[in-house]
Amino acid sequence: MLIRNARLLDGRAVDVHIVGDHVVAISPHDLASTKGVAVLEAGGGLLLPGLHDHHVHVAASAAALASVRCGPQEAVDAAGLANLLSGVTGTGWIRGIGYHESVAGEIDRAWIDAVVADRPVRIQHRSGRMWIFNSLGLEHLCAATDGACPAALDRRSGRLFDEDSWLRSALGSGPPDFRATAERWARWGVTGLTDMNPQNDRAAADHFTSQQAGGSLPQSVVLAGLPELAPVSSSARLAIGPVKVHLHEWHLPDYATVVDLIRAAHAQGRNIAVHCVTETECAFALAAITDAGKLPGDRIEHASVAPDALVTEIARLDLAVVVQPNFVSERGDGYLSAMPQEDWPHLYRLRAFREAGVIMAGGTDAPFGDANPWAAMAAAISRRTAGGRSLGPQEALSPEEALDLFLADPHDLSRVRHIATGAVADLCLLAQDWAALREDMGSAEVRATLIGGQLVHLADAASVQG
């Protein structure tokens, strides 16, 4: 294939020649003969390496497409949530996602019963750690398991914490097909994903492999998860990533056990990725990494609240941070309402990390955040909430820096990928050139996405000849 008359970030007009799954030549645009070669007319649009989302949950994203969104942006308040749930047609389970207390407070079994009593309902909290069931939902679970429910299930409130594996087994549900969510990522120019489910095991790796082999998941994947992933063989499109350590401030694990886990991961030659959304979690993680020893490539996920002292310590340890700038837009109004004003400057920092020399990469945390990476980039630049309020404007990035978050090499976050001869042809072609796009990153219009030299998204079929 030949991509003709594309613009690179440096403004050059080029033709990019692809053979098989690699870029074999980049030449000045000269309308060269293309007989016998398929041609994608770029029309002067920006050509980038495919974007990589460095923190997603692929299976949960697939399931979310068939779920009712119950967050503040969709439901707004208790009446809005009741209308959403009661308006769902059909039979069987109603599956809600993204719930936060700002909508209707601490909802429970009785609250859901008052809204929907004739269908089983389960609603997932925005954190991903809690499900809330109505009475009929609990009856279905108990019947399916002969009453053998875990201690983490509070039947009175209908709440279940941190038992997704048991829940999948109780519901008899296998892992979902990834095709629909993979197609959405392709429409945004996303050619690679790092899946951060802390429970990823060998069975999860097998499912990812089968989804890729069957064509449902064309994106390359870095799979984080449990230590037992280590024996699983990597392939050209699936690599085994870091051991995920998921901290929860309200119930921190035994410190020595975490130190031993980090050492064991390093002994396997694997990095660790530590979930830190509070100051306490981050301080705990940094202390454990200091005692265990670090491996280049170890990373902090989120670093949602990072005062200057923690930024300095992260830089001293030479850790990477995977940030979610989209949360400034999506959740910022809630943070400004609920958090003390003195904490506002410490939320989802970007500029502070960059100036401290900390390696950063970008993720969306989909489906717990909006999966559109262009919206995340726009938020990194504007630092504005959905309500138009400014949240930490001093932490804003330039358009170039925001783009680099999603061009970072997933195997070496310190390296920004570029289109080069010999590189794998994972590419994203936009309708705009860079001068226009950088003025409004949220307006990105992806015309074509190629993975391994194959078109997986094409907005206009007429742009391909031959």
N, C-alpha and C positions, 0 to 999 in steps of 0.2 A: 504494500500500500504506500501511496505518497500523500502526505498532508501538504497541500499547496497553499502558499501565501499566508502563512501563520506569522504572528508577531510573538517574539519572546519578551521576557521581562525587560531586557535591555533595549527594546524597541526595534531590534533587527527584524526585517521581513525575510523569512526563510521557507524552504521546502524541507520537510522531514521525511526521509526514506526509511521504511520499515520492511524488514524481511523476517518472516516467522514471528518470533516474539520479542525481537530486539530492534532498536534504532541502529541502522547501519551507516547513515550519512545525514548530515545537516548542511545544506548548501544555501547560498543566497538565492532568493526567489528570482528565477530567470525564465519561467514558463518553458522549462525543458520538456522534451518529448516524453510522453507518458504512455506510449502504445503498449497495450497488454497489461497495464498496471491499474488497479483500482485507485481512484483519486478522490480524496476528501478535500473539497474546496473550503478553506478556512476563512476566506474573505477578509483577511486582516485581523481576525480575532486572536485573542491571547491564547497561547498554548503553554500549558503548565504540566509538570509532573502530576500524576493523579494524587488527590488529597489522601491523607491517612488520618483516620480518627483514632487517637491514641488511648481512648478510654470509652468503651461501649460495652453493652450487654446484648449480644446478638439474639440469643433465644428469647430473652424478655422483650426485645424490640419486635420480634416476629409475633409473639403472643399479644403485644400491645395493639397491633393493628385490628384485632378482633375484640377490643376491650372498650369500656366506657371511660373516658377521661374525666376524673372527678376532682381536679385541682382547682386552685383559685382562679385561674384564667378561664376555665370552662364553666365551673359551677357558681362561682362568685360567693354564694352564701348558702345557708341551709335550705331555703326554699328552692334555689336553683339546683342543688344536688338532688333534692326530692323529685323535682320535675325530670331531671335527667334519668334517674333510675326507674321511676314509674312509667316513663315513656318508652322504655326498651321493649320492642315487640319480639315475638317468638316464644320459644319454650327453652327449658333447660337453664343452665347456670347463667347468671349475669356476673360478669367479671369487670370490676372497676379498678382503675389504677390512678396513681398520682395524688391520692388524697392528702390533704394537710389540714391541721386543726384550725387554720384561719378561715376555712370554709364554714364549718358547723361545729367546731369544738371537738371534744373527745367522744365521738360517736361510738356506739356499741351495738350489741345484738338487738336490744329493745328499740333503738332508734331506727335501725334498718327494717325491723319487723313492722314498724308503724308506716313505713313507706312501701315496702314490698314484702308481702307475707306468703304469696302463692308461688314463688319461684326461689330456688336457692341462689343466694347472693354472697359473693366474697369481694371485698374491697381492699386493695393493697395501699399501704401508706407510701408517701412519696420517698421515704428513705429506702424502700424495698425490703425492710426488715419485719414488717408486721402486716398480717391479714386480719380483717374483721369480717365475721360471718353473721348472717341472720339465723333464726332458729331452724328453718328448713335446710339451710346449708349445713349446719351442725348435724342435723339428722342424717343427711346424705353421707357425711364423713363417718359418723359412728356406725351406720349400717354397712358401709364399705369396708370397715376395719374391725367389725365385731366389737366395737367399743374400745379397741386398743389404741387410744389416743395418747399423744405425748403429754408430759407434765406441763409443757410450754403452752398448751391449749387451755385457756381459761373459759370454761363453758358459760359462766355467768355473763361475762362481758362479750364473749364471742371472739376474743382476740387470740391470735397465734403468733408467736415470735420465733424467727430464725429456724423454721422447720420446712423449708421449701422442698427438700428431698423427700421427706415423709409425705408432704402434701401431694406431690406429683404421684407418688406411689398409691396414696389413698384414692386419688381421683382416676387412677389408671391411665394417666396421660403420658404419652411419650414426648420426646423433644419435637418441636414444631418444624415445619418446612420453612426454609429461609428465603424462598424465592421472592416473595412480595417485598420484604424489607430490603433485600439486596438490590432489587430494581430501584427502590427509592434512593438508596445510597448512590447507585450508578447515575441517576438523574442529577445528582449534586456534584458529580465528578469524583466521588470517593472510590478509590481503587484498592484501599487497604484498611484493615481494622485490627485493633488490639482489643481482644475480648477479656474483660476483667472480672468475670464471675469467680469469686473465691472458691467455689465448689467444683470448678472444672476438674474432671478426672479423666481416666482412660476412656470411659464410655462417651464422655463429651467430645474427646478428641476423635473418636471413631465417627461420631455423628457429623462433626465438621468435615472430616475427610470424605464421607459419603455424600454430603451436600455439595462439596466442591466437585467431586467426580461426576455427580449427576447433573451438574450445570445450574443448580439452584443458588450457588454462592460463588460467583466468579471472583470476588475480591480475595486477595491474599490475606492471611490471618496470622497474627501472633496471639498465642493462646496462653494466658496466665492462669493460675489456679493452684491446685494442691501439689505438695511435694511428689506425689505418686505419678505426676505427669512425666517425670524425668526419663523413664525408660521408653516413652513413646517416641518413635522416629519422626524427625522433621522431614518435610518435603519441600519442593520448590514453592508451594503456595501456602503451606502450613508450618509454622515454626513454634516450638515450645518456648514460652516466655517466662517471666518472673513468677516466683512464688508469691501469692497474694496474702497479705496479712491484714485482716479486717478488724480494726480496733473500734470499740464502743466505750465511750467515756463512762457510762453508767455501770459498766461491768467489764472493766479491763482484765485481760488474762493475766495469769501468773507471769511475772517479769522474767524469771529465769527460763521459763518455757519458751517465751518469745525469743530470747537471746539464743537459745539452743536451736530454734527453728531457723533463725537467720544464718547461723553457722552451718546448719545442715544444707540449706539452700545453696550457700556458697560452695560447700564441698561437692555439690552436684554440678558446679559451674553455672548456676543460675542466680540471677539477681533476685532481689526482693522488692516488692511494691507495697507500700504501707498506706492504707486508707486512713486519712487524717482530716476530719472536718471540724475539730475543735482545737483550741490551744493546748488543752491537756493531752489529747491524743497525739498531737505533734511532738510535744515535749517528751512524752513516753517513748515514742518511736525513735527520736534522735538519741535518747539515752541508751536504748537497746542497741541501736546500730553502732554507737560509740563503743559499747562493751563487747559486742560480737565481732566488730571489725567490718569494714565496708569493702564492697567489690565495685569497681567502675561500672556504672549503669544502674546502681541501686536508685530507687525513686520513691518520692512521696506523691500519693494521689490526692488531689484536691488542694491541700494546704489552705483550707477555706478561711481560717483565721490565723494570721501570721504577724504578730508584733515584730518590731525591728530585731529583737534579740533572737527570735527563731529564724528570721531571714538570714541573719549573720551566721547562725550555727549551721543552717542548711548549706550555706556557701562554704563554710569551713570544712564540712564533711564532703564537699564536692558531690552532693546529691543532685539528681534531676527532680524537677517538679512538673507533674502533668496537671495543667490548669483547665478550668471550665469557665471561660469568660461569659458564656451564654447565661449563667446563673445571675449575673449582674442584671441582665434584662428581664429574665423570667421570674426571678425571686426577689429582686432588689427592693421593690416596694414593701414586701413583707419584712425583709431584714430591717429596713429603715424604721418600720413601725414597732418591731419587736425587740430590737437590740439596743443597748445603751449607745449613746452618740459617740462615746469615746472609743467604741469598737469599730465604728464605721470605716476609719482609714485602714484597718487591718484586713478587710474582707476581700477575698479573691484578688490578691495583689499580683501585679504584672511588672510594672516599671521597677519596683523595688527589687524584685528578683533579678531582673535583667541588669540593673546597675550594680548589683552585688556579684555578678558573674555566674549566676545560677543558670544551668541549662533548663530550658522550658520546652514543652511540647503541648499541643492542644487536644483536648477530648471534649465530647459533648455529654458523656454519661447517659446517652440514650439507652432506654426510653425514659429515664428519670429526668432527662433534659431534652430539649428540642434537638433532633438528630441533624438539623441543617448546619453544616460547618460554616457556611457563609454568614448566617445569623450570629454565630459565635464570634467570628472575626469582626463583624460590625459592632458587636457589644464591646469587644476589646478596644476598639478605637473610640467609641462614643462614651462608654461607661455610663450609659443612661438606662434607667429602669423602663419597664413597659409604660409606666405612668408619666414618663418624661423627666423624672428627677435625676439629678447627678449623684452618682455613688463612687467616691474615690476618683475624681477626675485626674488627680496627680498620678494615678496608676495606668493611664491610657497608653496604648502602643500606637506606633505609626502603622499605616496600612501594610507596609513591607514587613514589619515585625509581626503583625497579626497573621499575615499569610504564612510566614515561616513556621508558625506553631503547627500548621497542618502539612507542611512540606518536610518536617523533620524525618530523618531516616528511622524507622521503627526499631532497627537493630543497633543504632548508634544515634541517640537523640541529639548529640552535639553536632551532627552533620546535617546540613540542609541539602535536600536533593535538587538536582538540576537536570534539564534535558541534555543528554550527552550521547555521543556515538558509543555504542556498546552497551548502553543501559537497556534494561527491560522496558518495553514499550507500554508502560502504564501511564496514560496521558489523559489530560482534561482540556478540551477545547471550548473556549467561551465565545460568545457573540461580540463582547466588548474587547477593546484593547486595554492595556494596563492604565493608561492615563484616565480613561473613563471609569474603569472599575474601581480604582482606588478612591474615587470621590464618593462612592456608595457601594460598599462591599455587599450589603444586603440585597442589591439588585442583580447579583450575578446570574447570568443566563447561560447555562451549560448547553452547548450545541452537540457535543459528542464526548463520549468517554470510551477509551480503549483500555483493555486489560490484556496484557500479553499479546498485544498487536491485534486483538479482536475487538470489533465494535460491540459494546454491551449497552450503549445508549446512543441514539441518534435522533435529534429533535426534528431534523428536516432531511427526509430520504433523498430529496432532489440534490442535496449537496454532495452526494457520492456519484461518481461516474465510473463506468467500466466494471 
